[in-house]
Amino acid sequence: MRFFCDNAAAVHPRVLDALGRANTLDTAYDGDRWSQSLDAAFSALFETAVAVLWVPTGTAANCLALGALCPPWGGVICHRDAHIQNDEAGAPEFYTGGAKLMLAEGPGAKLTPDGIAAVAGAIVDDVHRVQPAAVSLTNATEYGLSYRAEEVATIGALCKAHGWGLHMDGARFANAVAFTGVHPADLTWRAGVDALSFGFVKNGGMSAEALVFFDPALAAQARRRRKRAGLLLSKGRYLAAQLLAMLEEDLWLDLGRAANARATTLAAAAGQRLVHPVEANELFLRATPAESAALRTQGFDFYDWAPGEIRLVTAWDSNEAVVAQLADAIARL
């Protein structure tokens, strides 16, 4: 009955099975046959040549990507409510060697060309001002909104025109792809994305995320940064094995669809309580303290997000019967 975070979801059995198969002697670090298979597996998924690094956390994926796209003296334009701004304890600044996060506005934590232009347009092009070097967007956003392919492409064109790199924080990329129904390539490299933090831990993985570079040349320095940051695990095959298991038969996408379906059930019950449209697996509901307490009394667990607002997050393993119970409880508030 826990709906507070998909980070707490169970590991999918097929991922656990893959870990067992990888539990054998092989080359250390990322020289093993599982790690060496990642580029080909993800290239097949995205229908283009990519370079992939496994990393243990989403923060690591985001920050190593930004380090590859932005110099220490540059700036990264992101939304004011972006995870890299509010929930990574200064790690982006640390891993980039001091790059500045430049905060933009936009509904539902979405970046827009106008929002980006409002930030960049106010910066004088001289040595006294930090100049933007990259843009980072989150898909799905921190408020559960999914970018459509054309929205990403518009931002991608803006970045290309200015010579900026484009990073996508895809902690819930599976949920965004499941919602939009488009090919993963259409939300990424075909729309101008240079680097993707492809999230798996929230979606049935255990301890591995994929850092995907659509320009393989960017991966070389990222590998050195990964080692320097203490993130080159000696038994990397266990991370690579998880990622490969999730790609087999599009397990990652099936699990994203399952989480989204549970959220849709709750959204139907919430009605006018919804603060944002439900386009992934997060719901933000208006609820008084008394109403929140009533839900908790019935055994449901969730975050208090803002005054008069709660957040519910579904996962691939959210029990359908429990979801139905919560939907009924919300409808009866």
HELIX and SHEET records of a PDB file:
HELIX    1   1 ASP A    6  ALA A    8  5                                   3    
HELIX    2   2 PRO A   13  ARG A   21  1                                   9    
HELIX    3   3 SER A   35  SER A   37  5                                   3    
HELIX    4   4 LEU A   38  PHE A   46  1                                   9    
HELIX    5   5 GLY A   58  LEU A   69  1                                  12    
HELIX    6   6 HIS A   83  ASN A   86  1                                   4    
HELIX    7   7 ALA A   91  THR A   96  1                                   6    
HELIX    8   8 PRO A  107  ALA A  109  5                                   3    
HELIX    9   9 PRO A  113  ALA A  120  1                                   8    
HELIX   10  10 ALA A  149  HIS A  162  1                                  14    
HELIX   11  11 PHE A  173  THR A  180  1                                   8    
HELIX   12  12 PRO A  184  LEU A  187  5                                   4    
HELIX   13  13 TRP A  189  ALA A  191  5                                   3    
HELIX   14  14 VAL A  201  ASN A  203  5                                   3    
HELIX   15  15 PRO A  216  LEU A  218  5                                   3    
HELIX   16  16 ALA A  219  ARG A  228  1                                  10    
HELIX   17  17 ARG A  237  LEU A  247  1                                  11    
HELIX   18  18 GLU A  248  ASP A  250  5                                   3    
HELIX   19  19 LEU A  251  ALA A  270  1                                  20    
HELIX   20  20 GLY A  271  ARG A  273  5                                   3    
HELIX   21  21 PRO A  289  THR A  297  1                                   9    
HELIX   22  22 GLU A  320  ALA A  331  1                                  12    
SHEET    1   A 7 ALA A  51  VAL A  55  0                                        
SHEET    2   A 7 GLU A 209  PHE A 213 -1                                        
SHEET    3   A 7 ALA A 195  PHE A 198 -1                                        
SHEET    4   A 7 GLY A 165  GLY A 170  1                                        
SHEET    5   A 7 GLN A 131  THR A 138  1                                        
SHEET    6   A 7 GLY A  74  HIS A  79  1                                        
SHEET    7   A 7 LYS A 100  ALA A 104  1                                        
SHEET    1   B 3 GLU A 282  ARG A 286  0                                        
SHEET    2   B 3 GLU A 309  VAL A 313 -1                                        
SHEET    3   B 3 TYR A 303  ALA A 306 -1                                        
END                                                                             
